[in-house]
């Protein structure tokens, strides 16, 4: 059964993982940003300051969960009970720790305000039942979907700042390209869940979204009076240094990019 943790309240700008897990509610968004070359490739190719996104699912009698899609399978999917790539439901603390410790990612929490009503939480469970376990599309298929989602209708002028960098995508190594497309897929899963909850009106296809759309700099508009609060930094995570392994599967040396907000589109 869904659990409602009460009304939103003013949060400090930074919290520990345990503090974030104690207050998170179904529908809250988790954002991740890394410093490795693969992460920088994601940020450049998608014009986004973050490279992974997921959503909290809070159920009675269970620890908080993270609903997302990833190439890795280091944690068991708590919906299916198996380890697999693709769309997954993980223990939130364990997943955030893996993304910090193994993949070198910083994490932020954005709370959904007002909290999701029971009917919205029911929609989340139906979406999990429908999507959990879906594998990643082929690299070529996902790239095509990702690009199509950003091609505007003929009657609209394109926003050049938001068009994908096709040249950048083609110039990447296969692991880096897969990491870019992983980001596109995790955002599409979140968008599909938000559409099922009625928070997104369906004006855009789910493959229009990337992780940066859920960052505050993009000013994502939600339906029925809902909004996402500002980013709350999650501190005290054991972020890796030196060499780290990205879930796309290649060990890379870390770089240190400057954080960027998405260009207005």
C-alpha positions as CSV (number, residue, x, y, z in Angstrom):
1,X,0.0,0.0,0.0
2,X,1.2,3.5,-0.7
3,X,2.5,5.6,2.2
4,X,1.9,9.3,2.5
5,X,4.5,11.1,4.6
6,X,2.5,14.3,5.1
7,X,2.7,17.7,3.7
8,X,5.8,19.2,2.3
9,X,7.8,21.5,4.5
10,X,10.7,23.8,4.1
11,X,13.9,21.7,3.7
12,X,17.5,22.8,4.3
13,X,19.7,23.2,1.2
14,X,21.6,20.1,2.1
15,X,20.8,16.9,3.9
16,X,22.3,13.5,4.5
17,X,21.1,10.4,2.7
18,X,19.4,9.2,5.8
19,X,17.6,12.5,6.3
20,X,16.5,12.6,2.6
21,X,15.2,9.0,2.9
22,X,13.3,9.9,6.0
23,X,11.3,12.7,4.3
24,X,11.1,11.6,0.7
25,X,7.7,10.8,-0.8
26,X,6.3,9.1,-3.9
27,X,6.9,11.3,-6.9
28,X,10.0,13.1,-5.6
29,X,12.8,13.3,-8.2
30,X,16.4,12.3,-7.7
31,X,19.1,13.9,-9.9
32,X,22.6,12.7,-10.4
33,X,25.7,14.4,-11.9
34,X,29.1,12.8,-12.4
35,X,32.5,14.1,-13.4
36,X,33.8,11.3,-15.6
37,X,34.3,11.8,-19.4
38,X,31.2,9.6,-20.0
39,X,29.2,11.9,-17.7
40,X,30.6,15.0,-19.5
41,X,29.6,13.4,-22.9
42,X,26.0,13.0,-21.5
43,X,25.9,16.6,-20.4
44,X,27.2,17.9,-23.7
45,X,25.1,15.7,-25.9
46,X,21.9,16.4,-24.0
47,X,22.7,20.0,-23.0
48,X,22.0,19.0,-19.4
49,X,23.8,19.6,-16.1
50,X,22.8,16.1,-14.9
51,X,23.2,12.7,-16.3
52,X,20.7,10.4,-14.4
53,X,17.3,10.8,-13.0
54,X,14.9,8.6,-10.9
55,X,11.8,8.9,-8.7
56,X,11.0,8.0,-5.2
57,X,8.4,5.3,-4.5
58,X,7.4,5.2,-0.8
59,X,5.3,2.2,0.3
60,X,4.1,1.1,3.7
61,X,6.3,-1.3,5.6
62,X,9.1,-1.0,3.0
63,X,12.2,1.3,2.9
64,X,12.0,4.1,0.4
65,X,12.6,2.8,-3.2
66,X,14.1,4.4,-6.3
67,X,12.3,3.9,-9.7
68,X,14.7,4.3,-12.6
69,X,16.4,2.7,-15.6
70,X,20.1,1.9,-15.8
71,X,22.5,-0.3,-17.6
72,X,24.0,-1.7,-14.4
73,X,22.6,-4.7,-12.5
74,X,24.5,-4.5,-9.3
75,X,21.3,-4.4,-7.1
76,X,18.3,-6.7,-7.1
77,X,15.1,-5.3,-8.6
78,X,12.7,-5.4,-5.7
79,X,9.6,-5.8,-7.9
80,X,10.8,-8.8,-9.9
81,X,13.3,-10.2,-7.3
82,X,16.0,-10.5,-10.0
83,X,19.1,-8.7,-11.2
84,X,18.8,-7.2,-14.7
85,X,19.5,-4.2,-16.8
86,X,16.7,-1.8,-17.8
87,X,13.8,-0.5,-15.8
88,X,14.2,-1.3,-12.1
89,X,12.9,-0.6,-8.6
90,X,15.7,-0.5,-6.1
91,X,16.2,0.2,-2.4
92,X,16.7,3.9,-2.5
93,X,19.6,4.1,0.0
94,X,21.4,1.3,-1.7
95,X,20.9,2.7,-5.2
96,X,22.0,6.3,-4.3
97,X,25.1,4.8,-2.5
98,X,26.0,2.7,-5.6
99,X,25.7,5.7,-7.9
100,X,27.9,7.7,-5.5
101,X,30.4,5.1,-4.6
102,X,30.7,3.0,-7.7
103,X,29.9,5.6,-10.4
104,X,31.2,8.8,-8.8
105,X,27.8,10.7,-8.9
106,X,26.6,13.6,-6.7
107,X,22.9,13.4,-5.8
108,X,20.1,16.0,-5.4
109,X,16.5,15.6,-4.3
110,X,13.6,17.6,-5.6
111,X,10.3,17.2,-3.7
112,X,6.9,17.0,-5.3
113,X,4.6,19.6,-3.9
114,X,1.9,19.1,-2.8
115,X,2.6,15.4,-2.1
116,X,1.1,12.8,-4.4
117,X,-2.5,11.8,-3.5
118,X,-3.4,8.1,-3.1
119,X,-4.8,8.0,-6.6
120,X,-1.5,9.2,-8.0
121,X,0.4,6.7,-6.0
122,X,-1.9,4.0,-7.4
123,X,-1.0,5.2,-10.9
124,X,2.7,4.8,-10.0
125,X,2.1,1.1,-9.0
126,X,0.3,0.4,-12.2
127,X,3.1,2.0,-14.2
128,X,5.7,-0.1,-12.3
129,X,3.7,-3.2,-13.1
130,X,3.7,-2.3,-16.7
131,X,7.3,-1.1,-17.2
132,X,9.4,-2.9,-14.6
133,X,11.9,-5.3,-16.3
134,X,11.7,-3.7,-19.7
135,X,15.2,-4.1,-21.2
136,X,17.0,-1.2,-22.9
137,X,16.2,-0.9,-26.6
138,X,19.1,-1.4,-29.0
139,X,21.6,1.5,-29.0
140,X,20.5,2.4,-32.6
141,X,16.8,2.1,-31.7
142,X,17.1,4.2,-28.6
143,X,19.3,6.8,-30.4
144,X,16.6,7.1,-33.1
145,X,13.8,7.5,-30.5
146,X,15.9,10.1,-28.6
147,X,16.6,12.1,-31.7
148,X,13.0,11.9,-32.9
149,X,11.7,13.2,-29.5
150,X,13.7,16.4,-30.1
151,X,12.7,17.1,-33.7
152,X,10.1,19.8,-33.6
153,X,6.9,19.7,-35.7
154,X,7.4,21.2,-39.2
155,X,5.4,24.3,-38.2
156,X,7.5,25.1,-35.2
157,X,10.9,26.8,-35.4
158,X,13.5,24.6,-33.7
159,X,15.2,25.8,-30.5
160,X,18.8,25.4,-31.5
161,X,20.0,25.3,-27.9
162,X,17.9,22.2,-27.3
163,X,18.6,20.2,-30.4
164,X,20.9,17.2,-29.8
165,X,24.5,17.3,-30.9
166,X,24.4,14.5,-33.4
167,X,28.1,15.0,-34.3
168,X,29.0,14.7,-30.6
169,X,26.9,11.5,-30.3
170,X,28.5,10.0,-33.3
171,X,32.0,10.8,-32.1
172,X,31.6,9.0,-28.8
173,X,33.0,5.6,-28.0
174,X,30.3,2.9,-27.7
175,X,30.3,2.9,-23.8
176,X,30.0,6.7,-23.7
177,X,27.2,6.7,-26.3
178,X,25.4,4.0,-24.3
179,X,25.7,6.2,-21.2
180,X,24.2,9.1,-23.1
181,X,21.3,6.9,-24.2
182,X,20.9,5.5,-20.8
183,X,20.2,9.0,-19.6
184,X,17.6,9.5,-22.3
185,X,15.9,6.2,-21.3
186,X,15.8,6.9,-17.6
187,X,14.2,10.3,-18.3
188,X,11.7,8.7,-20.6
189,X,10.7,6.2,-17.9
190,X,10.2,9.1,-15.4
191,X,8.2,11.1,-17.9
192,X,5.9,8.1,-18.6
193,X,5.3,7.7,-14.9
194,X,4.6,11.4,-14.5
195,X,2.1,11.2,-17.4
196,X,0.4,8.3,-15.8
197,X,0.1,10.3,-12.6
198,X,-1.4,13.2,-14.5
199,X,1.5,15.5,-13.7
200,X,2.5,15.9,-17.3
201,X,-0.2,16.7,-19.8
202,X,1.1,14.6,-22.7
203,X,1.8,17.6,-24.9
204,X,5.3,16.2,-25.4
205,X,6.1,12.6,-26.2
206,X,8.0,10.8,-23.4
207,X,11.1,10.7,-25.6
208,X,11.2,14.5,-25.6
209,X,12.4,14.5,-22.0
210,X,16.0,14.2,-20.9
211,X,17.3,14.3,-17.3
212,X,17.9,18.1,-17.6
213,X,14.2,18.7,-18.1
214,X,13.8,17.7,-14.4
215,X,16.5,20.2,-13.2
216,X,15.1,23.5,-11.8
217,X,16.9,25.5,-14.5
218,X,14.5,24.1,-17.1
219,X,11.3,25.2,-15.2
220,X,9.3,22.1,-15.9
221,X,5.6,22.9,-15.6
222,X,3.4,20.2,-13.9
223,X,-0.3,19.9,-14.0
224,X,-3.0,20.4,-11.3
225,X,-1.1,22.8,-9.2
226,X,1.9,20.5,-8.6
227,X,5.5,21.7,-8.8
228,X,9.0,20.4,-7.9
229,X,10.9,22.1,-5.2
230,X,14.5,23.3,-5.5
231,X,17.4,20.9,-5.5
232,X,18.4,19.7,-2.1
233,X,22.0,18.4,-2.1
234,X,22.6,15.0,-0.5
235,X,25.8,15.2,1.4
236,X,28.1,12.7,3.1
237,X,28.0,10.2,0.2
238,X,31.2,8.2,-0.4
239,X,31.8,9.6,-3.9
240,X,34.6,7.8,-5.6
241,X,37.8,9.6,-6.7
242,X,40.5,8.7,-9.2
243,X,39.3,6.0,-11.5
244,X,35.7,4.9,-11.5
245,X,33.5,2.5,-13.5
246,X,30.5,3.8,-15.2
247,X,27.4,1.5,-15.6
248,X,28.0,1.5,-19.3
249,X,30.9,-0.8,-18.5
250,X,34.2,1.1,-19.3
251,X,36.6,2.2,-16.7
252,X,37.5,5.9,-17.3
253,X,39.6,8.6,-15.6
254,X,37.5,11.3,-14.0
255,X,37.4,14.9,-15.2
256,X,36.0,17.9,-13.4
257,X,33.4,19.8,-15.5
258,X,31.9,23.1,-14.5
259,X,28.2,22.7,-13.6
260,X,25.9,24.1,-16.3
261,X,22.2,24.8,-16.3
262,X,20.3,24.0,-19.5
263,X,19.9,26.8,-22.0
264,X,16.5,28.3,-22.2
265,X,14.4,26.8,-24.9
